[in-house]
Amino acid sequence: MYIDGFVAAVPAANKDKYVEMSKGYADYCKGLGAIKIVECWGDDVPDGKLTSFPMAVKLEEGEVVVFSWVEWPDKATRDAANQKMMSDPEMAKMEMPFDGKRMIYGGFQPLREV
C-alpha cells in the first residue's frame, strides 16, 4: 500500500464546491487504480505555538483546514497515476476552490495499520 496525503486551506464559503471537486478527483483516482480516498473537513484544528495544520497552510480568516489522503495498492501504481495526471489536459482544467500554492502534500509508506 502507498498513501498520498494532502492538507489545504479551503474558504468555508467554498465547501460545496470543494465537495464536488473532490468527488470528481476521487472518481479520477479510482479510475487510475486508487483503492480509497478520504476527505476530512476540519472541525477541531487548533492553532499551534511552534507548528500546526493552520500554520502549515497559512490559514486565513474564513478558511477551514482540509485533510485528505489517497490509498494506492503500491507506489508503482501511484507513480503511474501521477504521471498520467500530470500529462492529462483534463486535470489542468480542474478548478480548485482553494489556493493550491498553500496546499501541502507528500507520499508515504505505511508503517502499520491497526
N, CA and C of each residue as an Amber inpcrd file, in Angstrom:
protein
   342
   0.8440000  -1.1700000   0.0000000   0.0000000   0.0000000   0.0000000
   0.8940000   1.2390000   0.0000000   0.3750000   2.3370000  -0.5660000
   1.0730000   3.6130000  -0.5840000   0.0390000   4.7080000  -0.3840000
   0.3850000   5.7570000   0.3540000  -0.5530000   6.8250000   0.6970000
  -0.0400000   8.1620000   0.1870000  -0.9100000   8.9180000  -0.4760000
  -0.6600000  10.3270000  -0.7710000  -1.4860000  11.1250000   0.2190000
  -0.8530000  12.0320000   0.9510000  -1.5500000  12.8510000   1.9310000
  -1.5620000  14.3070000   1.5150000  -2.6440000  15.0070000   1.8610000
  -2.8310000  16.4040000   1.4830000  -3.4140000  17.1970000   2.6450000
  -2.9640000  18.4390000   2.8020000  -3.5550000  19.3790000   3.7530000
  -3.6940000  20.6960000   3.0010000  -4.8830000  21.3040000   3.0710000
  -5.1350000  22.5510000   2.3480000  -6.0250000  23.4610000   3.1800000
  -5.9980000  24.7410000   2.8320000  -6.8810000  25.7390000   3.4370000
  -7.9630000  26.0600000   2.4140000  -9.2150000  25.7740000   2.7690000
 -10.3360000  25.9880000   1.8460000 -11.2680000  27.0380000   2.4380000
 -11.6340000  28.0600000   1.6570000 -12.6150000  29.0120000   2.1710000
 -13.9020000  28.2830000   2.5710000 -14.3890000  28.5750000   3.7580000
 -15.6050000  27.9070000   4.2410000 -16.7570000  28.0870000   3.2510000
 -16.8100000  29.2340000   2.5900000 -17.8680000  29.5020000   1.6150000
 -17.7740000  28.5840000   0.3910000 -16.6240000  27.9380000   0.1940000
 -16.4250000  27.0510000  -0.9590000 -16.5860000  25.5750000  -0.6150000
 -17.1750000  25.2680000   0.5320000 -17.2890000  23.8680000   0.9450000
 -18.0080000  23.0230000  -0.1060000 -19.1490000  23.4880000  -0.6080000
 -19.8900000  22.7010000  -1.6050000 -19.0630000  22.5150000  -2.8740000
 -18.3640000  23.5560000  -3.3010000 -17.5020000  23.4490000  -4.4870000
 -16.3800000  22.4490000  -4.2310000 -15.8340000  22.4690000  -3.0140000
 -14.7690000  21.5310000  -2.6790000 -15.2890000  20.0920000  -2.7140000
 -16.4600000  19.8750000  -2.1600000 -17.0450000  18.5330000  -2.1470000
 -17.2300000  18.0360000  -3.5870000 -17.7480000  18.8840000  -4.4540000
 -17.9420000  18.4920000  -5.8560000 -16.6070000  18.1980000  -6.5380000
 -15.6190000  19.0670000  -6.3420000 -14.3030000  18.8610000  -6.9310000
 -13.6880000  17.5630000  -6.4200000 -13.8280000  17.3070000  -5.1180000
 -13.2250000  16.1080000  -4.5380000 -13.9040000  14.8290000  -5.0380000
 -15.1950000  14.9000000  -5.3410000 -15.8810000  13.7380000  -5.9290000
 -15.2810000  13.4110000  -7.2870000 -15.0900000  14.4330000  -8.1090000
 -14.5030000  14.2270000  -9.4280000 -13.0780000  13.6960000  -9.3330000
 -12.3050000  14.2450000  -8.3900000 -10.9280000  13.7930000  -8.1960000
 -10.9070000  12.3380000  -7.7320000 -11.8060000  11.9900000  -6.8180000
 -11.8720000  10.6130000  -6.3170000 -12.2060000   9.6390000  -7.4420000
 -13.1720000   9.9870000  -8.2570000 -13.5280000   9.1240000  -9.3850000
 -12.3390000   8.9650000 -10.3310000 -11.6520000  10.0670000 -10.5830000
 -10.4870000  10.0540000 -11.4680000  -9.4080000   9.1240000 -10.9010000
  -9.1030000   9.2830000  -9.6100000  -8.0790000   8.4470000  -8.9750000
  -8.4840000   6.9770000  -8.9660000  -9.7480000   6.7090000  -8.6890000
 -10.2230000   5.3190000  -8.7030000 -10.0110000   4.7070000 -10.0820000
 -10.2320000   5.4970000 -11.1230000 -10.0260000   5.0260000 -12.4790000
  -8.5690000   4.7290000 -12.7940000  -7.6700000   5.2980000 -12.0040000
  -6.2310000   5.0740000 -12.1810000  -5.6770000   4.0500000 -11.1930000
  -6.5700000   3.4190000 -10.4150000  -6.1350000   2.3450000  -9.5320000
  -6.1700000   2.6290000  -8.0480000  -6.6010000   3.8320000  -7.6340000
  -6.6850000   4.1160000  -6.2050000  -7.6890000   3.1820000  -5.5370000
  -7.3820000   2.8070000  -4.3010000  -8.2340000   1.9110000  -3.5360000
  -9.2660000   2.6840000  -2.7270000  -8.8230000   3.8150000  -2.1620000
  -9.6730000   4.5570000  -1.2310000  -9.2320000   6.0120000  -1.2140000
 -10.2150000   6.9210000  -1.1210000  -9.9410000   8.3440000  -0.9950000
 -10.7430000   8.8440000   0.2010000 -10.0800000   9.5380000   1.1130000
 -10.7520000  10.0650000   2.3050000 -10.5650000  11.5800000   2.3210000
 -11.6660000  12.3010000   2.4810000 -11.6510000  13.7600000   2.5760000
 -12.2080000  14.1490000   3.9390000 -11.4830000  14.9980000   4.6660000
 -11.8940000  15.4040000   6.0110000 -11.9510000  16.9280000   6.1010000
 -13.0880000  17.4480000   6.5350000 -13.3000000  18.8850000   6.7170000
 -12.9640000  19.2250000   8.1670000 -12.0590000  20.1580000   8.3860000
 -11.5990000  20.4940000   9.7390000 -12.7290000  20.8500000  10.6830000
 -12.6780000  20.2860000  11.8810000 -13.6990000  20.5160000  12.8950000
 -13.0640000  20.9680000  14.2080000 -11.9280000  20.3930000  14.5460000
 -11.2240000  20.7210000  15.7880000  -9.7340000  20.7770000  15.4520000
  -9.3200000  21.8700000  14.8250000  -7.9580000  22.0150000  14.3160000
  -7.3370000  23.2460000  14.9770000  -6.7220000  23.0600000  16.1460000
  -6.2230000  24.2060000  16.9150000  -4.9680000  24.8410000  16.3190000
  -4.8090000  26.1280000  16.6170000  -3.5620000  26.8170000  16.2900000
  -2.4700000  26.2650000  17.1880000  -1.2620000  26.2800000  16.6870000
  -0.1370000  25.8250000  17.4830000   0.7720000  26.9810000  17.8560000
   1.7350000  26.7060000  18.7180000   2.7180000  27.7280000  19.0830000
   3.9430000  27.6300000  18.1860000   4.3620000  26.4170000  17.8610000
   5.5270000  26.2160000  17.0030000   5.1400000  25.7160000  15.6230000
   4.1460000  24.8330000  15.5880000   3.6840000  24.2810000  14.3220000
   2.2660000  23.7660000  14.4960000   1.5310000  23.7000000  13.3960000
   0.1510000  23.2080000  13.4220000  -0.3460000  23.1100000  11.9870000
  -1.4820000  22.4700000  11.8110000  -2.0960000  22.4360000  10.4860000
  -2.4040000  23.8610000   9.9960000  -3.0400000  24.7140000  10.8290000
  -3.3200000  26.0740000  10.3540000  -2.0510000  26.8330000   9.9450000
  -0.9860000  26.6630000  10.6970000   0.2540000  27.3480000  10.3530000
   0.8540000  26.7840000   9.0670000   0.7490000  25.4880000   8.8840000
   1.3510000  24.8390000   7.7120000   0.7400000  25.3440000   6.4030000
  -0.5580000  25.6400000   6.4130000  -1.2290000  26.0910000   5.1910000
  -1.4870000  27.6020000   5.2060000  -0.9270000  28.2910000   6.2000000
  -1.1180000  29.7460000   6.3340000  -2.6090000  30.0950000   6.3060000
  -3.3440000  29.4230000   7.1930000  -4.7990000  29.5720000   7.2610000
  -5.1760000  31.0390000   7.4410000  -6.1340000  31.4890000   6.6400000
  -6.6240000  32.8600000   6.7110000  -8.0380000  32.8840000   7.2740000
  -8.4770000  34.0590000   7.6900000  -9.8220000  34.2490000   8.2230000
 -10.8470000  33.6920000   7.2390000 -11.7880000  32.9010000   7.7360000
 -12.8520000  32.3660000   6.9030000 -12.4980000  31.0730000   6.1780000
 -11.3170000  30.5200000   6.4770000 -10.9020000  29.2740000   5.8410000
 -10.9470000  28.1230000   6.8340000 -11.0100000  26.9140000   6.2860000
 -11.0630000  25.6840000   7.0720000  -9.9500000  24.7660000   6.5680000
  -9.3050000  24.0650000   7.4920000  -8.2740000  23.1010000   7.1030000
  -8.9470000  21.8260000   6.6210000  -8.4870000  21.3490000   5.4670000
  -8.9530000  20.0790000   4.9110000  -7.7690000  19.1200000   4.9360000
  -8.0280000  17.8990000   5.3690000  -7.0140000  16.8450000   5.4410000
  -7.5510000  15.6730000   4.6380000  -6.7610000  15.1950000   3.6960000
  -7.2420000  14.0850000   2.8800000  -6.1000000  13.1600000   2.5080000
  -6.4910000  11.9580000   2.0840000  -5.4760000  11.0320000   1.6070000
  -6.0700000  10.0950000   0.5730000  -5.1490000   9.6140000  -0.2790000
  -5.4950000   8.6380000  -1.3070000  -4.6830000   7.3890000  -1.0170000
  -5.3630000   6.2670000  -0.9500000  -4.6990000   4.9840000  -0.7040000
  -4.5440000   4.2620000  -2.0440000  -3.2970000   3.9110000  -2.3610000
  -2.9700000   3.1890000  -3.5900000  -2.5280000   1.7730000  -3.2290000
  -2.6460000   0.8200000  -4.1490000  -2.2090000  -0.5370000  -3.8240000
  -0.6970000  -0.6300000  -3.6250000   0.0560000   0.2600000  -4.3020000
   1.5190000   0.2620000  -4.1790000   2.0570000   1.5540000  -4.7900000
   3.3250000   1.8230000  -4.5690000   3.9430000   3.0610000  -5.0600000
   4.0000000   3.0920000  -6.5850000   4.2070000   1.9480000  -7.2140000
   4.2750000   1.9060000  -8.6760000   2.9500000   2.3610000  -9.2990000
   1.8270000   1.9310000  -8.7340000   0.5190000   2.3450000  -9.2340000
   0.3450000   3.8370000  -9.0310000   0.7350000   4.3350000  -7.8700000
   0.6450000   5.7680000  -7.5840000   1.5180000   6.5710000  -8.5290000
   2.7450000   6.1240000  -8.7590000   3.6500000   6.8490000  -9.6520000
   3.1010000   6.8910000 -11.0770000   2.5670000   5.7820000 -11.5500000
   1.9760000   5.7280000 -12.8920000   0.7650000   6.6590000 -12.9750000
  -0.0530000   6.6690000 -11.9280000  -1.2270000   7.5420000 -11.9010000
  -0.8010000   9.0070000 -11.9090000   0.1970000   9.3610000 -11.1120000
   0.6750000  10.7470000 -11.0810000   1.2070000  11.1760000 -12.4400000
   1.9110000  10.2850000 -13.1020000   2.4430000  10.6050000 -14.4300000
   1.3000000  10.8710000 -15.4080000   0.2430000  10.0430000 -15.3540000
  -0.9180000  10.2450000 -16.2250000  -1.6220000  11.5620000 -15.9000000
  -1.7580000  11.8570000 -14.5950000  -2.4230000  13.1020000 -14.1900000
  -1.6740000  14.3250000 -14.6990000  -0.3580000  14.3060000 -14.5980000
   0.4480000  15.4630000 -14.9940000   0.3900000  15.7190000 -16.4990000
   0.1390000  14.6880000 -17.2850000   0.0980000  14.8610000 -18.7340000
  -1.3310000  14.9390000 -19.2900000  -2.3300000  14.8570000 -18.4080000
  -3.7280000  14.8710000 -18.8330000  -4.2520000  16.3100000 -18.8830000
  -4.6210000  16.8040000 -20.0720000  -5.1330000  18.1780000 -20.1700000
  -6.4150000  18.3930000 -19.3630000  -7.1780000  17.3260000 -19.1110000
  -8.3990000  17.4560000 -18.3040000  -8.0600000  17.8360000 -16.8640000
  -6.9510000  17.3190000 -16.3550000  -6.5340000  17.6670000 -14.9880000
  -6.1690000  19.1480000 -14.9090000  -5.5620000  19.6630000 -15.9570000
  -5.1870000  21.0790000 -15.9790000  -6.4200000  21.9720000 -15.9390000
  -7.5470000  21.4590000 -16.4240000  -8.7940000  22.2270000 -16.4340000
  -9.5050000  22.1910000 -15.0810000  -9.1230000  21.2350000 -14.2110000
  -9.8060000  21.0850000 -12.9270000  -9.6320000  22.3600000 -12.1030000
 -10.7450000  22.9110000 -11.6940000 -10.7310000  24.1490000 -10.9220000
 -10.7210000  23.8250000  -9.4340000  -9.6720000  24.2520000  -8.7540000
  -9.5820000  24.0250000  -7.3120000 -10.1940000  25.2260000  -6.5920000
 -11.1430000  24.9860000  -5.6870000 -11.7860000  26.0880000  -4.9790000
 -10.9940000  26.5450000  -3.7490000  -9.6700000  26.5430000  -3.8790000
  -8.7830000  26.9780000  -2.8020000  -7.4490000  27.3530000  -3.4190000
  -6.5790000  27.9470000  -2.6190000  -5.2550000  28.3660000  -3.0730000
  -4.3130000  27.1630000  -3.0650000  -4.0820000  26.5930000  -4.2180000
  -3.2480000  25.3990000  -4.3260000  -1.7980000  25.6260000  -3.9370000
  -1.3430000  26.8750000  -3.9500000   0.0420000  27.1690000  -3.5660000
   0.2780000  26.9340000  -2.0740000  -0.8110000  26.9360000  -1.2850000
  -0.6730000  26.7150000   0.1590000  -0.9990000  25.2840000   0.5680000
  -1.2920000  24.4370000  -0.4010000  -1.5520000  23.0330000  -0.1050000
  -0.2150000  22.3320000   0.1450000  -0.1920000  21.4550000   1.1370000
   0.9930000  20.6300000   1.3510000   0.6100000  19.1820000   1.0660000
   1.5530000  18.4240000   0.5580000   1.2520000  17.0430000   0.1810000
   2.5300000  16.2230000   0.2000000   2.3590000  14.9320000   0.2080000
   3.5010000  14.0410000   0.1590000   3.0600000  12.6000000   0.0620000
   4.0000000  11.7460000  -0.3280000   3.7520000  10.3150000  -0.4240000
   4.3460000   9.6040000   0.7790000   3.6430000   8.5930000   1.2580000
   4.0280000   7.9150000   2.4920000   3.9420000   6.4040000   2.3670000
   4.9150000   5.7320000   2.9270000   4.8770000   4.2840000   3.0450000
   4.3100000   3.9530000   4.4280000   3.1920000   3.2620000   4.4990000
   2.6010000   2.9360000   5.8000000   3.5570000   2.0600000   6.6340000
   3.5740000   2.3430000   7.9200000   4.3520000   1.5370000   8.8510000
   3.5240000   0.3820000   9.4080000   2.2640000   0.6920000   9.7260000
   1.3730000  -0.3550000  10.2120000  -0.0530000   0.1620000  10.1690000
  -0.9950000  -0.7510000  10.1710000  -2.4080000  -0.4310000  10.1860000
  -3.0650000  -1.3010000  11.2230000  -3.8510000  -0.7130000  12.0900000
  -4.4660000  -1.4610000  13.1740000  -5.9660000  -1.4850000  12.9880000
